[in-house]
Amino acid sequence: MEKTEMYDSFEDRLEAVLVKICTEEGLLGGQVLASDDLDGKWHEWIKSYLGDAISEYNSYPEVAFAWAGYIGLGLAKMWDVDWEQGKMLKYTDFYGPRGFDDMDDFITEKVLGFPLGSPEAGKMATILRRCADEAISLIRHDNVEAGSVDAFHVFVRGVEVLRRIGSSIGLFGLGYRLQRIQ
């Protein structure tokens, strides 16, 4: 199997599993919701995100994946509320007081408006942790050699999926749905 095919397969399988999990939890309607605006903003930020996340991966792999989901949630909220302001955001605008380390708390409380410790905050933390665990499990299942070029590419693909899932959860929670037009 060609390398690109391997990475594509990993990404597709991970996304399918996460959509299924999130749909079963009532957080998605069976499909990924997308916006070119959100995808474009994420692609502006991904190098900066990877710089932060890769340094955390060995000690906190769940964080390295889950925080991408939080960014997706935050972007979805900004897109819905005021994209003129949202599109001007810099990646570091989602940092908490401790930078990358508490980005989850900052996005939860300041962007999404969920008090820390609330049921909503707990549900987001639980689902994003579960999604991150699924990404890590799939990497291990695929026997991707740690520290390899393949590991880097699979990690990047996994982070992309978590961000899309976060954005989808956010959009779905705000009432957005894909519907067939007759």
N, C-alpha and C positions, 0 to 999 in steps of 0.2 A: 504494500500500500504506500503510495506516495505521501510524503510528509504533510502536504496541504490537505489531502484527503483525511489523514489521521486527525488533524486538528479540527477540520470541519465535522468529522464524525463525533469527536468529543463534544464540540460545541452543541451540535444538534441533539445528542443524547442527553446532555446536561439540561438544556433548555426544556426538552420534553418532560423530563422527570420533575423539574421545578414547577413547570406550568401545572402538571398533575397535582403535585403537593399543594400548591397555592389555591388551585381550584377546589380541591377537597376541603380546604380550610375556609372557603368562602371569600377568598381574597382576589380571585381572578375568575373569569368566565370561560375558561378553557383555551384561552389564546393570549398571546403577547399583544399588548397595545403599544403602539409606537408613534413617535412624532419626529419628523426630520429636525425640528428645532432642538429637541432633547438629544438626539443622536449627534448633531453637530456640536453642541456645547460640550458633550462628553468627549468627543474626539479632540477638542481644544485642550481638554484637561488630562487626558489619559496618561501622557508622559509624566506629568507632575504626580498624578495618583500613583503610578507604578513606582516612581522614586520613593514615595512614602511606604507603599504596601510591601514592596520586595524586602525592604529592610526589616519588616515585622514578620515576614512569612515563617522563618524558622522557629521563632518563639510563639507567635500568635497567628497561625494560618487562618483560623476562623475570622479574625479581624481583617486580614488582608483581603478576604473575599467579601465579608458582610458589609464593610464600610462602603463598598461600591454600590451595594443595594440601598444603603442609606442615602448616598448621593443621588441615586435614581429617584427615590422618594422625594427628596428635597427639590430636585429639578422639576418633577411633575407638579408639585405644589406651586412653585414659582411660575411655571408655564400657565397654570390655571388662574392664578391670582393677578399677576402683572408681569407678562413676559417682556415688556419694554424694559423694566427694571431687571428682571431675571436674566435676560441675555447679556447684560452688562457685568454680571457677577464674575469674579475670579474664583478659581478653585479654592484658594485660601480663605475665601469668604465663608466657607463651610467649616473651617477649623473651629474647634472649641478653644477655651482658654489655654489648654495644654497642647494646642495644635492638632495634629492628626490623631493623637491618642484618645481624645474625647469628642471626636467628630460625631459619633453616634448620638451622644447626649445633646450636643448643640443642635443637630438637625432635628432630633425628636422634639426638643423643647422650644427652640427659637424659630424653626422653620415650619414644622408641622403643627406646633401649638399643643402638643401632648405633654402634660406635666410628667416629669420623671416619676416612675413608680405607679403611674396610672395603668388601668387595664389596656388602653390603646398602645401605650409605650411598651408594655410587656408583650403584647401580641406581636408588635413589629420586631422586637428583639428576638422573640422565640422563633418566628418564621424566618428571619434573616440568618439566624444562627443555624437553623435546620438546613436552609439552602446552602450555606457555606459548608456545613458538614457533608452534604451530598456531593458538592464539588470535590472536596478532599477525598472522599470515599471513592469517587469515580476515578480520580487520578491514581489512587493506590491500586484500584481494581485493574486499571489499564497498565500497571507496572511501568509507569513513566519514571525513568531514572532521575533521582533527585540531583539538582545542580546541572542538569544537561540543557542543551539548546531546546530539546523537546519539552522539558519541564517549563522553561520560560514561555514558550509559545502556548502551551496548554494553560498555564497560569493566566496569561493575557486573555485567552479565549474565555476562561472561566470568569474572570473579572468582568468582561464584556457582558456575559450572560447575567451575572448578578446585578449589574447596573440596569440592564433591560428589564429584569424581573422587578427590581425596585421601582422603576418608572411605571411599569404596568400595574403593580399593586397600587401605587399612588393614583394613577389615572382612573383605575377601576373604582377605588374608594371615593373618588370625586364624582363618580357617576358616568364616566365615559364608557362607551360600549361600541363594538364594531357591529354594524348591522348591514345586511344585504339590502341594496336599493333596487326596487323593482322597476 
